[in-house]
Amino acid sequence: MADAPHRDAHRHTHRDAHGDAYPDTWDATASLRVCVAKTPKYAGGTMSLVTTHLLDAAAVAEHIWDGFLGPTTRRQLDAAAGGPGRGRTLLAWICGLHDIGKVTPAFQCRFSEYAASLRAAGLTWHPSVHRFPWRHGAAGGFLLKPVLRAAGWPAEHIAWVWPLVAGHHGFLHSANELEPPPEGLGGPQGDERWERARLAHVHYVTDQLGLPSLADATPATVPSRALQLVVSGLVVMADWIASGGRAFVGIDDFTKVSMAGARERAAAAWSRIGLRGGWGTLPTPPPDAFERRFQHPPRPMQRLAMETARDMAAPGLLVIEGPTGEGKTWAGLLATEILAAKFGADGVFVGMPQWSVNDPTFARVREWVVRIDPELAPHVALLHGQRNLVPEWSALIGASAERQRDAVGTCDEDGEAPPQTGPGQTPADWFFGYERGLWCPFVVSPTDTLLRAMTRTKFAMLRMPGLLSKVILLDEVHAADVSGSLFLLEGLRWFGEAGVPVVLLSATLPAAQRQALADAYLAGAARREEYGHPELVHPDRQPAVTAVWHTPHGPRSLTRTTTPRRPSAPLAVELMPEAVPGAGTEAAARAAADAAVADRLGAELADGGCVLVVRNTADRAQTLCAEVRHRLPDTPVVLLHEQLTAAELAHRMTECLRVLRPARAGEATPPPRPERLIVIASPVAEQSCDLDADLLVTDLAPLDLLLQRIGRLHRGDAAPRPGRLRTPRVIVTGYAEGGDGGYDGEGATRAAAVAPRFPAAAEERYGRHALLLAAAQVLRATGPGRPWSYPADAPALVAAGYGAGADAVPAAWRDDWEAARVTWEKTLRARADKAGNLLLTRQGEREAVTLEGAHHLAHRHLGGADELDDLVRDHTARRAALLVVDGGGHRTVSGTALPAGRPATATCDAVIADTVSLPPTCQIDGFNDRALVPSWRYTPVQHVRTLVLSPDGTAVLAGRRLRYDEELGLVDEGPAG
């Protein structure tokens, strides 16, 4: 009803030059016709009025409600707004007021070409106002408060609504951060006429949405902070979609502005963008759901997980534990489906600790979703920078790259960076713009993507809300380091508050970690700073399922165990110590160690077989590979590590998985295996690597990681194995023993008389404390008595590796162990302090009622996903570099020519394929400034750095000479010069 906007109900007064009062008959509705929201540059070629953009955003919000939000979120918003259907109007109303801060001199003075129109309408400002900038988001939050107060809104509702308006450009401010610059002397917000102009805009939006008055927009209850964060994200979402220049061309003629017109524009944009929600209302899975989804009957552990999920009386935390090969992923997916149906979740987030392009999880999740509802096939997203290297994903790509930005929109009039754009994807392109991926209904991603959503960084309201409508399924949760664990606990608190079911999978979960996970979820559900379940029963064997949830009468839990798929079997542990070099002897010691391992491999493979060798670092894998090829020239060797190009690592891993995978459920016979094969890998083989080896040779590592590696040993039941390799064996190397290695007759080897030594890189990576505990258990396993039984001994071994005291190590080691423990605890405190300052909710803030100040002292990251990853990890993420060969024009190492202008989609994919992780010796801040190609800005490769190789394949970085070898990857040859 553009022809009948709300008019001022009261007369106002002005004062003349002498200070005498006189009635001001100015009609505030004149402001509706002139206030500028977007210039032609950001509005499809035509200026857009504030009224136009506010109604557009409100109309988009209605489509978000109707076609995107899950049933649980709608029910929660309806309850907060006062009844069925009222949540839709409240959401549209808040979105419709997000840019009210633009009705200020601080914003309008920026457009000199429209100043005459505003003056003619009676709105003026002091010539100096441009000197006192005031962002329109902060202005909107500050100026909305008195408007709502005057309308009779209770203080508790004003307190939670204004941060949503103030924060729609990414930061949730504190109240004292909103105020206009004091030196502006009131100029940025304007005089009484500007106040009336803002009120006219607020009333206009209210009228257009069918609300009789501002008082009628008052919510009924204060929603949880989790729900407030969801609404905050929806405000940003509506604003960005309503800012798409193609669908929302500006309207500068107020007579053409209407809610009906905005709804038509929003409908057209919604149809073109192609957004949709997930399951909606998901029926309860039938009793035979497992067979229908996965084409084979459930194993005991899988059946137990489903039964426990059905028995949970409220959304909660479900922990599924079992050894490698038990089928935890399938159990987790069916438990997820049961919980989603039971508690109204609209989708799922599936996270893996370290993702590789060979990880089968995306294909498995997509197949599962399709078997629930084939129409959902296009709505499963893979979120990772290298996703286009995954055949199952790249086959789904259909649209072109260049149309994304105009089609999906952004809001950029305050000078923020446009969204990251990239190749058209399935699901909808919109989800692959800046920070939007978690909104996709079905997401497969590294767990770090979830952890980044828990950081106090810009646009947290875009990351977190995408998780709060889903079931969360996280694999190998034990793999999180100290920092990652703290961000995971932060996430569990938010999930508990939001009533989000969480399913965690683990092969090796210490009791203390299990307790912390449960307590964090329960604290969030109870909305308490600290809360827990001290009576939680921890399982004493595997497979096991533990469930916890909160009730008004306190926490509730279930702990159940069952029989494993395969009975435990003795695991022979053999020792192969090596010399740990001192300064100046590294090369000789490494050569001797590599030669010894190569000779041992030759002996072990005399009758054939397939061996997995895991080294703790890429450089140890490289030198061993070279030595093995030299000594065993007729034996095939595959090298896997992160310093290969992404495409080459993917290719090699695919081949290994093809020839060494175990038989799948339902297969009559296992796949054929090579007669002889050696796979030498860095820790990339620890996780999400479904290999079945006849023999494992591994560097010593903390016990949980050692057990992960052991999980690759004799994984298939029916695989043919040479006679000498039919018994599972692990050979442990990568350490120097402290004595002569003989047995002392009293339960320990004489090596225990002196604590072992470890390579410096291993101590830096894992900590001496954890390595000593692991070494003690490994030494015991080689003495007389009962050998390790795998997987039955896994829980006890993990407990010994993490919760044990000084008696877990030989008496002669205890002083060394105690010093290592003190150092480790100091390191833990430092990492916890660092992470604690970056959590979305810091300690002491967890019982807050609103989002005010959620970004106080936030980290203002600028370096893309790599920098965010650094925030949630103990160590700085290894930087990736594109290897470029210099000579006759720059080309990647695979031969792709680099264009001078903006790269095409195929070029972006080639760039990602030819990136490598730099050696840890070259992780320097200065590299961040090297060779960023200007034309790559706002493309999927905008944060990729380039390392230019000379024609002989070498380069110097951080004082180190690097060489790229097609077989070995990027090799650090030592100091340059």
C-alpha positions, 0 to 999 in steps of 0.5 A: 500500500505505497499510496497510504503509508503511516503518517505521524500521529502527533505534531512536532515543534521546531525552533527558529534562529532565535530559539522560539518554538513553532509547530513543524507540520513536516510530513515524515512520510516524505522520507519514504520517497527519497532515502537511498538504500543502494546506489545503481552499482549495487542495485542492478543499475537503478537506485533502490529506496530504503523502502524497496530494500526493506520490503524485499528483505521481508519478502525473502524472509517469508520464502525462507520460512515457507521453503527452507526452515525445518519444522523444529525451527518454525515451531520454536519461532512460533513459540517465541512470537506467541503462537502458530504463524506468528513466527513467520511474521516476526521473522519477516518484520525483523528482516524488514528492519535490518537496514533502518540504520540507513535512514541517518545523515551518516549514511545518506550524506555519502551520496551527493547525487541524491542530496538535493532530493533529500533536502527538497523532502525536508531532510538535511545534515551538517556539512561536516557529518561525513567526517564522523562515520557510523556504520549503518548496522550499528546505527540501526541497533542503536536507533531501534531501541528507543523506537521499540521502547516508545511503542511499549516493548518490554526491555527483555525483548528489545534486548534480544532484537536489537543485536540482530539488526546491529549485527547483520554485517557480521559482528554482534556488537556490545551496546557501548559499541553502537553509539554514534561518534561523540565528536559528531555532536548528534550529526550522524543520527540527525535531528528530530525530523530524522527521528520521525523519518526512521519511525515512518520507515518502521511503521511502513514495514509494520503496516505492509506486513499486516501488523496493526501496530508496533506493539502487535509485533512484540514477541511472547517469550525470549528465545534461547540464544541458539535460536537468536543466533539462527534468526541473526543468520536468517537476517543476513541470508535475507539481506544478501538474497534481497541484494541480488542485482538481477532479481532485485533491480532497484526501485527509485519510484515510491509509487511502484513500491509495494509488498505485493511487488516485493513478494513477486520479486522474491518468488522469482529470485527464490525460484532461480536460486533453487534453495530448499530445506531438507527432510521436512517431516521425516517418517520414523524409519521402519524396522528393516530400515538398515537393510533397505539403506545399506543392503545387508542386515545390521551387525550387533553394534549397529543394532545396538546403536539403533535401539539406543537412539530409539530409547532416547527420550529427548535430543541428546548425545549418542556416542558409538565406540568400536574397533575399525571395521565394525561399521560405525559409519553405517550405525551412525547414519541410521542412528542419525535418521532415527533421531532426525525423525524423532526430534524434527531435525531437517538435515545432517552434518557429517564431519571427518577429522582429516578429509581426503579426496579418496574418503568414501563418506560423501558417496556413502552419505549421498547414497543413504540420503537418496534411499530415504528420498530420491528427490534429495539427491541434489542437496548433499554438499561436499564442503572442501576446497579440493571437492572438485577432485572427487569423482563422485562430486565432479560428476554432479557439477552442471552450471557455469561459474560466472553467473553466481554473484549476480544471481545470489547477491551480497550486501556490499555497500559498506565496502566488505569483500564480495562473496567467494564465487566459484564453479556452479555446483549442485546443490544450489550455487548460493550455498557455495558463496562466502560462509554459506555452506553449512546452510545446505541441508545435507553436508559432508565436510572436515570436522574443522568446518564445524569447529570454525563455526565455534570461533568468535569471528565475523559472520559466526551467525552464518556458520553456526545456524546452519548446524542448529537445524541438523543432526550432527554426526562426527567420525573419529572424534578422539582425533581432535587435538587440545584446541580442537577439543575445546571448540568441539565442547563449545559446539556441544554446548550450543547443540545442547541449548538448541536441542540438536541431536549429536552422534559421535563415532570413535575407535579409541575414546578415553573416559575423561574425554567421553565425560567432558563431551557429555558434560558440555552437551548437558551444560548447554541443554540446562543453560548452565555455565557448568553442569554435568553427569557425574554418575555417567557409567563408562563402558569397559569394553567395545563395541559400546554405545553411550547416550545422555540427555537432559530432562527437567529432573536432571541428566539421564543416560544409557550405557550398553555394550555388545559383542564385536563382529570379529573376536579379538585376536592376539597381536604380536608386537615387535621392536625395531629401534633406531639411532636418534641422531644428534646435531650433525649426524641426522643424514647418517642416522636416517640412512642407517634406519632406512636401510634397516627397515628396507632390509626387514621388508625384504625379509618379511616379503620373501613369500609375498604380501602387502605391507603398510609402513607409517612414518610420522613425517613426510620427510621420513617417508620420502627417504625410506621410499628412496631406500626401499626402491634402491634395495628392492627394485622388483617390489612395487612401492607406493608413497603417500604423503601430503607433500605430493600434489593434491591430484597425485596423492588422490590418484595414488590413494585411489589405486591403493584403496582399489587393490587393498580394500577389505571385502565389503558387507555382502561381497561373496569374495574379497577383491584380488590383491597384488602378490607383493606391495609396499605402501609407505605413508605419512599419517595421512593413512591413519584416518579415513583410509580403508586399507587392509595390510598383511603387516604393519611397520610404524613409527612409535606414536601416541597410543590412540594413533597407534591403534588407528594404524593397527586398525589397517592391519588384517582388516578383511576376514577372508583376504589370502595372506602369505604363511608368515603374515597370517598372524597380525603383527606390528613392528614398531620403530621410530625411537631409540631404546635406552638400554641394550634391549634384553629382558630383565626377568622382572616384567620389563626389558632392560631397555626400560632402564633408561627412557627412550629417545624420539626424533625431534619432529615426533616430540614436537608433533605429539609431545614427549609425555604421550610418546613415553606412555606409548613406549611403556605399553609397547615394551610391556607387549614384547615381554612375557605374559599375555600379548595385546589382544585386538580390539579387546585391549583397546579401551585399556590401552587408551586409558593407559595412554592418556589417564595413567599416572607415573606407575604406567611407566618403568620406575627408571623413567619416572623422573623423565616422565614427570618432567615431560608431564609438567611440560605437557600440562604447561603446553595444554594450559597455553593452548587452552588459554589461546583457544578460550579467548577465541571461543564464540562464548567465553567462560563466564558468558554461558548463561547470557540471555542475548547475543549482545557482545558476542563478538566483543574482542573478536578475532578479525580473520583476513586470510580465508579458511587457512587462517580459520583452521589455524584458530581451531588447531594446536599448530598452524595449518601447513600452508599449501602452495601452487607449484609453478614452473618458470620457463616460457610462461608460467605453468603448473607442474602438470602443464596447465598454463596460468592465464593473465586474467580471471581463471576459468573454472577448469583452470581453478580446478587445475590450480587446486589439483597442483597444490602441495603442502609445504614442509614444516620447515617452511611454515613462515608468515612471510610466505603469505605475501608471496605471489598472490595473483591479483586476477584470482581475487574473488575466485575459488583460488583467491587465497592460493599462494604460488611457489615458482620453481626454476626450470630444474624444479627447485626453489628457495623458501625460508632459507631452504632449498626445495625440489619437486620430484614426480615420485617423491613429491616436494623435498626439502634438501636442506639449507640453501647456499 
